[in-house]
Amino acid sequence: MAKEFGDRRIRANAVSPGAIRTELGGGLNDEFEAMLAAQTALGRVGEPEDVARIIVMLLAEEGAWINAQSIEVAGGYII
């Protein structure tokens, strides 16, 4: 898509979130959250705002040269 739409200045990127604290699937209980946080380099699960900041950056002028990328927003999960 990035190559096909690039001449129209349309960028195509993907955001791949890791463990994010949401209510999806019933949310996280304390034990499961602790297990996920222990496997993350930053020592916590992500917040929806962590993902939102990346999306905002991609849409802003700061992200104008980013194209054809999959950006993992996972805090260093299982590295």
N, C-alpha and C positions, 0 to 999 in steps of 0.2 A: 504494500500500500504506500509506503514512504516513497518508493521510486515512482510509482504510477502517479501519485498526486503531488510530487515535489515541484513540478513545473508550475503548479497553481498555488505554490507556497502553503500547501497543507502538509502539516507534519503528522506522523503516525508513531505514537509511542504507547507503551503499555506500562502500567503500574502494578507490581506484584506484591501485595501486602503479605507479611508474615502473620504471626499471632497478634491479633488486634482485639482489644477489649470492646466487644459489642454484645448485643443480645442474640446474635445469630446462633442458632442451635441451642438456645436456652441460656447463653452466657457462660461465664467461667466460674467454677467454684474455686475456693481458696487453694485447695490441693492441686488442681489442674493448673491453675495460674502459676503456682510456685514451681511446678515441674517445667512449664514452658519458659519461665523467667530464668531458671537454672541453665537452660540450653541456649540462652541468648547472651551474646557478648556484652550487651549493655545491661544485663541483669534485670530486665523487666519485660512485660508484654507491651505492645504498642497501644497508643490511644488513637482514636479516629482522627484527631488533629494532626498526628504524625504523618498520616497518609495524605490528608487534605493539604498540608504545606507543600508536599511534593507536586501535587496536581496544580496548585496555584502557581508554583514556580514554573512548571512546564507551560502554563498558559500565559505567563508574563513574559516581558521582554528578555528577562534573564535566561529563559529557556529557548530562545529563538533559534539557537544553533543545535539544539538537541533533536535528533530525528532518527527513526528506525531503532529505537532502544527499548529494552525491557528493564525497567528500574525496580530493583528489589528494595522494598521498604520493610525490613525485618529486624533491624537492630543487631545484625550479625547472628542470626539464628543458625545453629548447628554449623559452626565453622571450625 
